[in-house]
Amino acid sequence: MGIILFVCLIIFFALGVPIAISMGLASAVAILWDGGTPLIVLVQRSFTSIDSFPIMSIPFFILAGVLMEFGGISKRLIAFANALTGHFTGGLAIVTVVTSMFFAAISGSSAATTAALGSILIPAMIARGYHKNFSGAVQSVSGELGVILPPSIPLILYGVSTETSIGDLFMAGFLPGILIALSLMFTVYIIAKKRKYAKETKKSGKELWQAFKSSFFALLMPIIILGGIYGGFFTPTEASGVAVAYSFIVGVLIYREIKIPKLITILTQSVITTSSIMFILASAGLFGWILTREGIPQEVAQFFMSISDNPIIFLLLVNLFLLIVGMFMETNASIIILAPLLLPVAIQLGVDPVHFGIIMIVNLALGMCTPPMGINLFISAQIAKINLLQITRGMLPFYVVLLITLLMITYIPGFAMWIPNLMK
């Protein structure tokens, strides 16, 4: 049954069938091949996969991200970041990284971060004389912060799939996210210095204060959401509801950029994004149930242990494996399928499940900006009006930096575990 499952999945992938449908169809064929399992299981297991309180946070965080985009929060974050760092060499590119950090701390989505900010910043960089390849690459690679910094939707999925504390995962994502952001800013500065990209005019103290005041309510949002979670005032799921309410109030009553006609567009966009993720979750849950029933996790564990029982070698193999997977598979589906398979081996070798979750997310985040299926690359390339090859060339120096930071996060557990351990 397991062989039929994977053969069908590969065939459907090769035919270009969407991931969610591929997993669902492969599962259905495997159950029919088995013959001893009633087809009602298809519906039961798919529903059970999304019948979870933590998963409720996903549609709310998605809606909050769209409300931010339409409510004027995004452009105010950009203005404040520009006032802070725009005067450095390569200022607008550094602003892209800094703004992506702010936006990521609210939206939880890599694609949303790339699309919402890229539509403003990529044309602005090109207009200031930055190469198109570089402009698209900076936004693409900065967008991955959306799934590393909390509240990250993939971190929520990992927590649900492996029964790991989502609060601990959120806390563990802070330092790795900041490390990656700092490494990106350093890389941007070096490249901009070499190419003599323009600086922005340094803002006066008064202008900086005005930018801060204008963006105050936007900056307050991640403090409320993350402070509420870590302070024990509400759960991550409840925080997602607070994020929606706060985004709506700020967009409608304070910034006054969300009008009634816009609400239909906002809700439609949110529903479409949520539906695609939930479809993947349902299909992946059914797929994972068959894997567990057939004992595939145990076989995967034995395979890795047969190669080496050294945790250093194991983590290196996992990194290589996940980097390849991230190039070809959608992040959410990869987490749901692979986390239950790989985590038991990691725990057996003494790797903390929270640390392992961060390793997985960072690997798969890198897949979002690597060809041939990196969603961030496609979004940024479309905005910059360049092709996939051109933007990939612009990504080359960033790949080197990201791989170095990935190894640091993998082999120095303190980057992920220092804050969670401090909070206990």
N, C-alpha and C positions, 0 to 999 in steps of 0.2 A: 504493500500500500504506500509506503514511504517513497519507493522508487517511482511509482506512478505519479505521485504528488509532484515530485521535483521535475520529472520529465515533462509533464503537462505544463508546469510553470515556465520552464525554459522555452517550450514551444510557443506558448502564448506571448511571452516577452519578445521572442524573435519575430512574431507576427505583428508586433506593435500594439498589442491589446493593452489598455491602461492597467496600471499595477493593481488597483483594487479589484477590477473585474478578473484579471489574471489569477489572483489568489483565490477568489471565490469560485471561479470555474474549475481550477485545478483541484480544489477541495471537493467540489461536487463530483468530479470525475473519479477521484480516489474513493469516495464513499460509495459511489455506484459500482466501482470495480470490486470493492470489498464484499458488497452484497449482504452483509449481515447487520448493517446499520440503517435504521429508518431515515428517510430523507427529511423528516421533521427536525432532525438534529441540525441541519443546515440553518434553519431559522432560529432554533433555540440558542445555539452557540454564538451565532452572529449577534443576536440581541443581548446575550449575557456579556459580550465583550464591551458593549457601550453602556450597559446598565450599571454605572458606577458614579458615585458622588464626586470623586476628584475630576472625572472627565467632564463634568458640568462646567468646569472652569474654562475649558477650551473655547466654546462659543462666546463666552463673555469676554475673554481677553481679546479674541478676534474682533468683536464688536467695539471694544474700547480702542483698539488700534485704528479702526476705520473712523471712529468719532474723532480721534486725535488728528487724523489726516484732514478731515473736512472741517474741523473746528478751529483751525488756525494754530493749534499747539505745535505742529511740526515747524512751521516757518519761524515761530518765536524762539524755538530751541536753536534753530540755525542762526538766527540773529544774535543770540546770546553767545553761542560758541564762536561766532565770527568776531565778536567784540573781545573775547578772551584770547584767542589764538590766531586770528587772521593776520596779524602783523609779522608772524614768523615767515621764514622762507618756505614757499609752498603752502601759504596760509589757508587757502580755500580747501586744499586736500586734507590738511590737518583738521580743519573745521568739519569736514565730512566724517572723519573718524570720531571726533568728539561728539558731534551731534548723533551719530549712530549709537554711541554709548547711552546718551540720554534717552533716545527713542527706544532702544532695546530694553531699557529698564521699565518700560510701560507696555510695549506691544507684544513681546514674547515671540515674535515671528521674524525670521530672516528675510523672507520674500517681501513682507510688508514694510520692513525697514528699508530695504533696497529700493522698492518702488516709490514709497512716499517721499523719501529724501532725494533719491536719484533724479526724480523729475524736476527738482529745483536745482540741485547742486551740480549735476553733470553738465547741463547747458551753461551754468555759470562758470565752471572751470574752463570749458572749451572757449568761452567768450574772452577769458582772461589769458588765453594763449597756452593753456595746458594741452598736451597731445590727447587726442581722443582715446587712444588705447589706454593711456595712463588714467585719464578721468574715469572711464568706465571701470577699470580694474580697481581703483581706490574705492569706489562705491560698492562694487561687488564684494570685495574682501571685507569691507567694513560692515556690510550687511550681515555677515555671519555672526556678529556679536549679538544679534537678535535671538539666537538660540542658545547662547552660552550664558549671558547675563540674565539673572532672574527678572521677571517671571517668564521662564522659557517653556513653551509648549512641549518641545521634545523632552525636557526634563520631567514634566508632568507625566508624559507617556511612559518614560522609563520607570518613574516611581510607581505608577499603576501596574505596569507589566511585571515588575520584580518585587512589589510590596516593600519598596524602600521609602523612607520618609521624604516627602516632597519638600518639606521645610528645610531639612538638612541638605538636600540637593540644591535648593535655591541659595543657601548660604555658601555652599561649596563652589558655586559658579562665579562668585564675586572676584576672587583673586585671579583665577585663570582668565576671566574676561578682561580684567584690567591689565594683566600681563600682555595679552594679545594686542589690546588697544595701544599700549605704550610701544610695543615692538613695531606696530604698523606706523605709528606717528614718527618713530625714529627712521624707519625705512623711507617714508614719504619725504622727510626732511633731507636725507642724504641724496635721494634722486632729484629733488627740487633744486638743491644746491648745485648739483652737477649740471643740470639743464638750465639753470638760471631762471627758474620760474619766478613770476612777480610776487611781491608781498602786497598785502592789503594795507591800507592806511591805518596806523595805530590809533585806536580810539582813546579819547580823553577819559579822565575819571568820570566826568559827567555823563558822557555817552555810554560808558560801561554800566553806570548806575541805571541809566534809562533802559538799556537792554535787559538788565537784570529785573527791573520792575515790570517791564512788559512781559517777561517770560516767567515771572514768579509763580503763577498758578500752574504753569506747565512743569516747572522744576519741583513744585511741591507734590505733584502726583506720585512719583516713585517713592518719595519719603513716606507718604501716607500708606501706600500699598505695602511696601516692603517692611516699613516700621510696624504696621499693624500685624503683619504675619509673624515677625520675629518677636514682637512684644506680647504675643499671645492674645491679641484682641479679636482676631478672626483667622480662620483657616485659609489656605491658598484658594480654595473654591469660593469661599465667602468674599475673599479679596477681589476676585474677578468681578463679582457683582458691584462691589464698591468702586472698582475702576470704571465700570460702565456709567454708574451714577455720577461719578466725579467728572468724567469726560463730557457727559451730556450737559451738566450744569455749567461747566466752564465754557463749552462751545456755544451754548444757547444764551446764557444769562450774563456771562462776564465778557467773553470775546465777541459774542453776538454774530458769529459767522455761520452758524447752523440754522438755516431757515426750514420751515415745514416741508417745502418741496424737496429739500435735500435728504430728508429722512428716508424717503422711499429708496433713493439710490444707496444710502448708507446701509439700510437693512438688507437690501437685495444683495449687495456686495458681500456683506457678512454671512448671509445665509448660504450663498454659493460656496464660499471658502470653507465654512463649517461643514457643509454637506459632503464636500470632497474628502475632508479629513475623517469624518465619521464613517464614510463608506469604506475607507482604507482600514480604519480601526475594526469595523465589523468583520471584514474579510480576513484581516490578519489574525483576529481572535479565533476564527474558525480554523484557519491554517495552522495556528499555533497549537490548538487543541489536538489536531491530528498528529502533529509532530510529537507532542507529549505522549499521546496514546501509543504511538509506534516506538517510543523509547529513543527517539533521535537525540535528545539532549544528552543522554548517557553515552551514546555512541560518539558524539562530538567531544565529550569530556575525555573519553578513553583515547580518542585520536590525538588530542593535544597532549595528554599525559604520556602517550607513547613517544612523542617527539622529544619532550623534555618536561621534567617536573620543576624546573628552575623558573621562578616567577619573572625574572628578567627576560628570559627567552620567550616565555609565554606572552608577556605584554608586548614584546617586539613583534611577534607573530600576529597578535590581535590587531596591532596598529596597521601592519601591512594589509591584513585581511580587510579591515574596516575602510581603509583608504580606497581599496579597489571597489568594495561594495558601494561606497559613497559616490563613486563615479558613475554608477549604473542604476542605483536604486534610490527611490524616494526616502527621505530621512525618517519620517514617521513610521513607514512600513518596516524599514530596516531595524528600528529600535524594537518594535513589537515582536518581530520574528527572531531577532538575534540575541536580544538581551536575556531572555529566559534560557537560551542555549549556552551562552558564554559565561554568565554570572556564576553558576554553580562551580565551574572550573576555577574561576578567579577566587571565589571564597575558599575553595579547597586549598589553593596555593597561598592563602593569607592576604589577599587583596581586599580592602574594604569595599563593600558594595557602593557606597557613595562616591569614593574615589574612582571606582571602575565606571560608574555612570558618567562622570565628567570626562573620563578618557574616551568613552563611546561618543559622547555628544561633540567633543572637540574634533574627533576624527570625521564624523559625519557632517559637521558644519563645514569642514574643509571641502567635502564632496559637493557642497552647494555652489562652490565657485571653481569647480574643475570640470573640464569637458569629459564626456560628451553630453551629460544631462544636468549640469549645474544650473539650477534655476536662476541664481543670482547673475550668472554670466549672461543668460538670455535677456533678462530684464534690463541690465545695464547696457548691453550691446544694442538693444533696440532703442533705448533712450539716446545713446551716443551716436546712433546711425552707423555702426560698424558691424563687421561679421564676427563669428565665433573665433576664427583664427587670429584676428587682430587683437581682440580683447584678451585672448589667452597669452599672446606675446607680452602684453602689458602686465600680466599676472606673474610672470616668471620670477622676478625678485621677491615678490610677496610669498610665493610658494616656499622658497628657501627659508624665509623668516618663520612662516607658520609651522614648518616641519621642525625647526629648532625649538620653538615654544611648545609644540606637541610633546617632544621628547622630555623637555623640562617638566611639564605637567605630569607626564607618565611616571617618571623616575624620581621625582621629588614630591612625595605625597602631601607635604606641607602646603603646597600651593592650593590644593583642593580642601584639605582637612583642617587647616589651622583655624578658620572661623567656626566651622561646626563644632570642633573640640572646645574652642573658647566659649561657646554659647552654652555648653552642657554644664 
